[in-house]
């Protein structure tokens, strides 16, 4: 049995102060945007979400854009 690609022996060794042989990939799970994320984007826009510190929302929106190969929106463009 493995967790994030590591065996129990590797995990136990790391818990005892040893190093894992490899890093856990950061992109293992990238959550996609929820309906609420899209509603917040429509209501406030990207700049205001940044000002409010809604970085999790912005990350999920970016993950969704990348997963669906969507173009980057500029300030002059609007989504139809």
N, C-alpha and C positions, 0 to 999 in steps of 0.2 A: 504494500500500500504506500502511496506517495501523497504528499501535500505540496502543491505548487511545484511539483517535479522533484521534490527531495524525499529521500527515504527516511525512515525513523532513526536509523543510525546517524545519518548526517545531521538531523535535527538535534538529537541528543548530544552529539559532539559540539554543536554550536552553543547549546545551552550550558555546557561545561566550560565555555570560554574559547573553544576552537572556532575556526572560521569555516564558513560554508564554501564549498569548492566553486560555486558560481552564484551570481546575483539572481534574485527573483526578477523576472522581466516586468518592467513598469506597465507595459501595455497589455498585461494579461487579461484584464477586464476593464473595458472603457464603457461606462454606462452612457446610453443615448438619452437625448432630450425627452422630457415628458410633455404632456399637454400643457401643464402649468408653466413649464419653461418657455414654451412658445407664446403663451398668453402674456407672460412678463416681458418678453422681448417686444411684442406688439405694443404693449401698454407704455413701457418706459424707453425702449430703444437701447442699443448697446452701450452708448456713452453713460446713460444714467445707471444702468446695471453695474458698470464699472465703478461709478461714483458711490453707489450704495454698497459695494463690496460683495456683490452676488457672483463670486468667481466660480462657485460650483455650477451655477446655472450656465454661465458662459462656457465652462469646460464641456458640459454635456451638449450644448448647442454646437460647439466646435467639433466634438467627437461625431455627432450626427452628420455634420457637413462633410467631414472626411469620409465617413462610412458610406455616404451616398454620393460622393464625388460631386458635391454641389459647389457652385462658384462662390468666391468670397464677395460679400456685399460691401459696396462702398457707401459713403454717406449720401451720395446723390441718387443711388439706386433704391428702389423699394421693391419688396416682394409682392407679387400680384396674387 
